[in-house]
């Protein structure tokens, strides 16, 4: 697994900084977002360091099982928080114009309220 010493999400994902863990798999850790924008707002953080989604698979050699693992987490969270029927939103902010503020691959899982379109 890739790890960056100066990355806060690497430290959280590898338990060097404590966080409230909601779920964990071999490749991801799920924690509560510190600044929630919905009643349920979780972060799914890759345990390996990737600066953004663009670094996963797009530059060759990525493990294709990570996508299946991620979709499994989404289904598990939807069941755990009883939102599978009403729905939820996932967001992957990418680079500055996409709103990414931490350069480590993470996915926002938000639920518990309605979301409009366009998102913002």
Kinemage of the C-alpha trace (Angstrom):
@kinemage 1
@onewidth
@group {chain A} dominant
@subgroup {mainchain}
@vectorlist {calphas} color= white
{ca unk a 1} P 0.000 0.000 0.000
{ca unk a 2} L 1.174 3.479 -0.834
{ca unk a 3} L 1.475 5.839 2.135
{ca unk a 4} L 2.438 9.527 2.351
{ca unk a 5} L 3.826 10.717 5.680
{ca unk a 6} L 2.405 14.224 5.265
{ca unk a 7} L -1.134 13.119 4.293
{ca unk a 8} L -3.790 13.367 7.002
{ca unk a 9} L -6.068 10.830 5.266
{ca unk a 10} L -3.195 8.315 5.021
{ca unk a 11} L -2.709 8.718 8.757
{ca unk a 12} L -6.438 8.289 9.464
{ca unk a 13} L -6.835 5.330 7.095
{ca unk a 14} L -3.859 3.562 8.639
{ca unk a 15} L -4.925 4.402 12.222
{ca unk a 16} L -2.081 6.744 13.050
{ca unk a 17} L -4.710 9.387 13.866
{ca unk a 18} L -7.830 8.218 15.735
{ca unk a 19} L -11.233 8.477 14.071
{ca unk a 20} L -14.676 6.977 14.573
{ca unk a 21} L -14.603 3.999 12.221
{ca unk a 22} L -17.980 3.073 10.766
{ca unk a 23} L -16.778 0.273 8.501
{ca unk a 24} L -13.497 -1.112 7.196
{ca unk a 25} L -12.334 -3.371 4.373
{ca unk a 26} L -8.909 -4.338 3.085
{ca unk a 27} L -8.709 -1.270 0.865
{ca unk a 28} L -10.956 1.353 2.494
{ca unk a 29} L -11.951 2.836 5.820
{ca unk a 30} L -15.251 4.654 6.457
{ca unk a 31} L -15.440 7.461 9.012
{ca unk a 32} L -17.859 10.259 9.919
{ca unk a 33} L -17.185 13.571 8.156
{ca unk a 34} L -16.027 16.255 10.603
{ca unk a 35} L -18.070 18.928 8.792
{ca unk a 36} L -21.294 17.163 7.803
{ca unk a 37} L -23.660 18.699 5.250
{ca unk a 38} L -26.315 16.010 5.698
{ca unk a 39} L -27.724 14.023 8.635
{ca unk a 40} L -25.575 11.101 7.419
{ca unk a 41} L -22.238 12.249 5.997
{ca unk a 42} L -19.445 9.718 5.832
{ca unk a 43} L -16.056 9.599 4.139
{ca unk a 44} L -14.879 6.468 2.396
{ca unk a 45} L -11.093 6.794 2.382
{ca unk a 46} L -8.701 4.692 0.353
{ca unk a 47} L -6.040 3.050 2.526
{ca unk a 48} L -3.533 3.447 -0.304
{ca unk a 49} L -2.555 6.968 -1.195
{ca unk a 50} L -3.854 8.288 -4.497
{ca unk a 51} L -3.930 12.056 -4.960
{ca unk a 52} L -7.285 11.829 -6.733
{ca unk a 53} L -9.582 9.463 -8.607
{ca unk a 54} L -7.469 10.216 -11.689
{ca unk a 55} L -4.598 8.239 -10.183
{ca unk a 56} L -6.617 5.030 -9.814
{ca unk a 57} L -6.607 2.876 -12.915
{ca unk a 58} L -6.109 5.787 -15.278
{ca unk a 59} L -2.346 5.531 -15.084
{ca unk a 60} L -2.108 1.781 -15.478
{ca unk a 61} L -1.775 -1.236 -13.257
{ca unk a 62} L -4.605 -0.590 -10.803
{ca unk a 63} L -6.243 -3.488 -9.024
{ca unk a 64} L -9.693 -3.851 -10.600
{ca unk a 65} L -11.112 -5.443 -7.434
{ca unk a 66} L -11.057 -2.031 -5.701
{ca unk a 67} L -14.129 -0.935 -7.650
{ca unk a 68} L -16.079 -3.998 -6.558
{ca unk a 69} L -14.940 -3.427 -2.992
{ca unk a 70} L -16.073 0.206 -3.121
{ca unk a 71} L -19.502 -0.640 -4.548
{ca unk a 72} L -19.878 -3.289 -1.861
{ca unk a 73} L -19.195 -0.642 0.792
{ca unk a 74} L -21.835 1.646 -0.714
{ca unk a 75} L -24.441 -1.119 -0.544
{ca unk a 76} L -23.427 -2.014 2.982
{ca unk a 77} L -23.698 1.609 4.149
{ca unk a 78} L -27.078 2.023 2.451
{ca unk a 79} L -28.340 -1.026 4.354
{ca unk a 80} L -26.679 -0.066 7.651
{ca unk a 81} L -28.216 3.418 7.633
{ca unk a 82} L -31.577 2.302 6.170
{ca unk a 83} L -31.326 4.557 3.107
{ca unk a 84} L -31.355 1.970 0.326
{ca unk a 85} L -35.020 2.688 -0.461
{ca unk a 86} L -34.946 6.505 -0.251
{ca unk a 87} L -31.468 6.965 -1.701
{ca unk a 88} L -28.190 8.684 -1.016
{ca unk a 89} L -25.572 10.773 -2.800
{ca unk a 90} L -21.939 9.954 -3.415
{ca unk a 91} L -19.432 12.644 -4.374
{ca unk a 92} L -15.823 12.421 -5.476
{ca unk a 93} L -14.356 15.919 -5.656
{ca unk a 94} L -11.410 16.006 -8.053
{ca unk a 95} L -8.749 18.720 -8.189
{ca unk a 96} L -9.236 22.389 -7.300
{ca unk a 97} L -12.162 23.252 -9.600
{ca unk a 98} L -13.926 20.061 -8.504
{ca unk a 99} L -13.778 21.152 -4.863
{ca unk a 100} L -11.104 18.705 -3.657
{ca unk a 101} L -9.524 20.081 -0.471
{ca unk a 102} L -7.554 17.003 0.655
{ca unk a 103} L -5.333 15.430 -1.990
{ca unk a 104} L -6.153 11.840 -1.097
{ca unk a 105} L -8.852 9.766 -2.799
{ca unk a 106} L -12.040 9.850 -0.729
{ca unk a 107} L -15.723 9.522 -1.472
{ca unk a 108} L -18.464 11.400 0.374
{ca unk a 109} L -21.527 9.303 1.259
{ca unk a 110} L -24.447 11.564 2.174
{ca unk a 111} L -28.024 10.680 3.078
{ca unk a 112} L -30.915 11.523 5.351
{ca unk a 113} L -32.264 14.476 3.348
{ca unk a 114} L -33.216 15.294 -0.211
{ca unk a 115} L -30.557 16.597 -2.598
{ca unk a 116} L -31.207 18.940 -5.507
{ca unk a 117} L -29.772 19.107 -8.996
{ca unk a 118} L -27.562 20.717 -10.155
{ca unk a 119} L -25.491 20.162 -7.028
{ca unk a 120} L -23.840 23.569 -6.830
